[in-house]
Amino acid sequence: MKIDAVFEGGGVKGIALAGAVCCLEDREFKFENLAGTSAGAIVASLIAAGYSGRELKDIILQINYTKFLEKSILDKFKITSFLGKAINLFKDKGVYSGDPIEKYIEELLKIKGKIRFKDVSRNGKSYLKIIASDITRGDMLILPDDLILYGMEPLEFPIATAVRMSIGIPLLFKPVKLKYKNETSFIVDGGILSNYPIWIFDGEDTPTWPTFGLKLIEDSTSLTARGKNDIFSFVFDIVGTMINKNEEVYVKHKDWVRTIGIPTLGVGATQFNKINTMGMKLFESGYNSAEEFLKTWSFTEYKRMFM
């Protein structure tokens, strides 16, 4: 069966999304349209490029996340790490640049020959949608479609840059700048406005195939609750609250019914050090959650109740 899939953001917990993808592929579901925010944008873009769920698993488990947190010039000159990060934060509006992540995603996409949105399009329309946030205009961006508002040709835009925008956790990574006429917009993590865009493929007509949402269910304790009171723990908790909680109270019943909820086993979005010990457990959580969801899912029943 064809499906559209929407992937929630969640930082290093994206391995759990790969587990759910593997289960869906094992049950012979075929992805038609894909959307995602933050880590979900990485998963959606790589699937759109032609990667399988098991390829995603291997990629995510083998990532050296520390290489994405590149040292600043100040660190290289033996300026204290804390001072270097603080200066980066005030100077560049982010501790880390995000360039290594963009380059890594670009390299993965090149392997499949899918570099720009035109490479993942049908009939002049991209079947991949990535969510980002323009904090200058105060708007959510659906990429590539909304790039026309900035005088750009949407289908010519690099997918890796769009992903980098979507994963740009505020204050942790530098925002991406979009310039149009005499204005400069700062683009950051899509999760601050829509971390779970389950609605994105909905229309007025009865759908021919279903949309499944893959949502990461949080049960983690904040850093400050664990007694970490430094400024960066405080900032990470602010961001985590925005990204993890901003939509949960607004998800309607008809959307929960089509949601694969995946427990994240206490792993936080920015806990990069936990992927080595918790990666396989998160993957299995995603696989098992999708398996349980499919036991009771009925597209016919869904249409009868909500269409």
N, C-alpha and C positions, 0 to 999 in steps of 0.2 A: 504493500500500500504506500502511496505517496503521502508525505507529511511535510508541513512547514515546522521549523523548530526555532525556538527563541531561548537563548542561553543567558542566564543571569550572571552578573559579575560577582567576583569573590576572590580576587588576588590569587594566591598560591593554591587555593582550593579547586582550581580549574581541572585538576586531575580527576575529581569526582564527576565532572561533566563528561570527560572522556569515557569513564566507566559506563555511564548511561548510554552514550552514543554506541558503544560496543554492543550493548544488549539490544538496542533498537536495530542495529545492523544484523545481528544474529537472528532476529525475528523477521528479517527481510523488509524492513521499512526503508523507503528511499526518500532522501532529503530533496525537496523541491525548492523551497525558499528558506533562507537562514538569516537570523538576526542575533545580535549580542551586544552586551555592554561589558567593558573592562575585560576581565579574563574570559568572559563569554564571547567577546569580540574576537579574541585570539582563536578560540575553538571554532566559532562560526566561519571565520575567514579561512582557516586551514581546511575545514570540511568543504567549503565552497571551491577551494583550489584543487580538491581531489584527494586529500588525505583521508585514510580510514580511521576508525576509532582506535584500532590497535597501534597504528602509526602514531596517533596523537599520544597514546599512553607512553610509548617509548620516548617520544620527544620530550614530554613534560617531565618524566622521571629522570631524564638525563640532563636536564637544564642545570647549569651552575648559576643559581640565582645571584650569587655574590658578584658575578661579573657585570650584572645589570646595575649594581650600585657602585658605579665607578668612583674612584677617588678624585677629589678636586685638586687643582693646582696647589692649593694651600696644604693639603695633606702630603703631596709629593715633596714639598719643601719643608716637611717636618713640623708644620704648624699643627697644633693639636687638632685631633679629629673633630672634637666637639666645636671648637672655634671655627674650623673650616666649614663644617656643615651649617653653622649659624650664619656665617657670612654668605655662603651660597644661598641660603634661604632668603635673606634680605636683599641680596643683589639680583638673583635670578628668579625669585619667587618659587624656588624649589631646591631641595637639598641635592638631588641628582638630576642629570640632564635628560635621561630617557633615550638618548641616541643609541646606546648599545641594544636596547630592546627593539627599536625600529629596524636597525640593521639586521638583527637576528631573524625577525619575522620576514624581512625582505628576502633574505637568503633562502628561507624555507619556501617562500612563494615562487622564487626563481626556479627551484627544482621542478616544480609542477608547471612552469611556464605561465603563471597567473600573477601578473605584476600590478596591473591597473584594473579599475572596476569594469572597463570594457571587456576584460578577459573573463569576467564572471557575469556575463549579461546574456539575455535572450531578447531578441526583437527590440534592441535598443534600451533595455531596462535591466538594471542590476538585480540579480536575485539574492544578493548579499546586502544587508543593511547593518550599519554600525552606529551606535548611539554615542554622542559626545555632548559636552555642555559648553556653550559660549557664555562665560561669566561676565563679559563686557556688555553684551546685549541682553543678558538674562534669559537666554533661549536654549531650548534643547535642539540639538542638531541630529537629523537623520541623514547619515552619510551613505552614499554620495549625493543624494537628491538635493539637499539644502545648500550644497556648494554653489549652486547657481546664484544664490543671494549674495555671494562674494565675487561675482563676476568670473567664476571658474567653470570650465567644462566638466561636469560631474564624472563622466565615464573615463576621463583622462587622468583622474586623480589616483595617486598611488595607494593601494590598499594598506600597505605597511604604515604609512603616515596616518591614515584614518584610525588604525588600531592603536598607534602610539597616542593619538589624541584621547581615545576612549579609555585607555588604561592610566592616564595621567593623574594619579591620586594627588589631589591638591596638597601642596607644601612638600610632599615627598619628591615629586618629579616636577621639573620645569614645565610650565604650560607651553603649548604650541601656539605660535602667533599666526593669525590670518589677517592679511592686510588687504583692504579694499577701499579704493579712492583715498580719502584722507584719514581713514579710521584703521585702528589695529584692535583686533579682538583676541582675547586670551581664551584658548580652548583647553578644557580639562576633562577629567573623568566623567563619562556619561552617567555614572551611578548616582551623582548628586541630584540629578533630575529624573532619571528613569533607569533604575538598575534592573528592572524586570519588565521590558516592553512587550508583554504578552499580547497586547492589542494590535501590534504593528501590521499584521497581515489581515486583520478583520475587515470585512466589507459589509454592505447592506444585504447582499444576496447570500443564500445558503451556500456554504463552501462545498467544493467538490471533494476535498480531502481535509483532514483535521490539522489544527495547529497544536503542537505539544510545547509546553513550557518546561524548562529544566531549571528548577529553583533550589538554591542552596539554603538549607534550614540551619540557622545558627543556634548554637548552644554554648558559645564560648564566654569566658569571663574577661571583662575589660582589663587593660594593663593597670589602670589606676585602681581598680578594685583589688588587684593583686599587690598593691602597695608601691607601685612604680609611679613616682610623682614628678619625674623630670619633665622638661618642656616637650620633648619629642614623644614620650608616652601620652602626654596630655593631648598633643596634636593628633596622634594616631587614633586615639579614642574618639575625638571629635569627628574625624573623617569616617571612622568605622561606624559610628552611630548614623551619620548621614547616609552612607552607602547601604548599610544593612537593614535599616528600619524605615526608610522614607516611604516605602510603598506597601508594606505589609498590611496596613489597616485599610488600604484602598482596593485590594484585590477582591474582585467580586466572586460570588459562588460559582458562576459559570466558568471563571478562569481557574479557580482552585480545582475544579473537576478535571481540567485538562492539564494539570500541573504535576510533574514528577518531582516530588519533594525529596531532597537528598540531604540526610544528616551529615554535618561536616565535622563531627567528632571532636569539637572543641578547638579546632584549628582556626586561627584568625587570618584575615586577609593579608596581613603584612608579616606573618610569621614564616619568613623564607627558610629559616633553619629547621623547620619541622618536616619539610618535604621528604627528606631521606628516611625518616623514621615512620612517617604517617602516610606517605604517598600511596602505597599499595592498599592500605586500609581505606583511604578515601576513594580510590578507584573501585574497590569492591563495594563500598557504600553506594556509589553511583549505579553500578551494575545491578545490585540487588534491589535498589529502589525502583529502577525502571522495570525490572522483572515483576515486582509486586504490583506496580501500577497497571501493567498490561493484563494482569489476571482478571481485573474487573472493568477495564476500559471497553466501551462500546460506542463507536461513532454514530451508529443508528440511534442509540438511546440518547446520546448527547444532542443530536439534532432534534429529536422529539421533544426534549425538555427545554431547549434554549433557542431554537430557530423559529 
